[in-house]
Amino acid sequence: MSFGGSVSAMITSLKNNARARKSLFDKTDYFRMNNSSNLKNKPTKKASAKQLKKVRKQMAEENKKLIVKRILALIISGLILMLLLNLVFDFL
C-alpha cells in the first residue's frame, strides 16, 4: 500500500506528538528555585486596616459606576437597534 506524502507526514506528526514530555511536577528544581523565600522582589510593605477599607470602598464605587455605564450602554444600543429595525421593516 502506497500512501501519499500527506499520510506519511501525519504518521510522523503523530509519532512526534507521542514522545514523553516532562511535566512541571517532574521538575523538582523549578519548585526549589521559585520558593517564596528565594524571591528577590518580595513585597515588604503592609497595608493597615484603614487603608484596606478605603481601597475596598473605592473599588466598590468604581464597580458600581462601571455597572451603571454598561447597563446604560446596553439600553441605548437596544433602543438604537429597535429604531433601526423599525425603519428597515417599515420601508419593506
C-alpha positions, 0 to 999 in steps of 0.5 A: 500500500502506497500512501501519499506524502500527506499520510506519511507526514501525519504518521510522523506528526503523530509519532512526534506528538507521542514522545514523553514530555516532562511535566512541571511536577517532574521538575523538582528544581523549578519548585526549589528555585521559585520558593517564596523565600528565594524571591528577590522582589518580595513585597515588604510593605503592609497595608493597615486596616484603614487603608484596606477599607478605603481601597475596598470602598473605592473599588466598590464605587468604581464597580458600581459606576462601571455597572451603571455605564454598561447597563446604560450602554446596553439600553441605548444600543437596544433602543438604537437597534429597535429604531433601526429595525423599525425603519428597515421593516417599515420601508419593506 
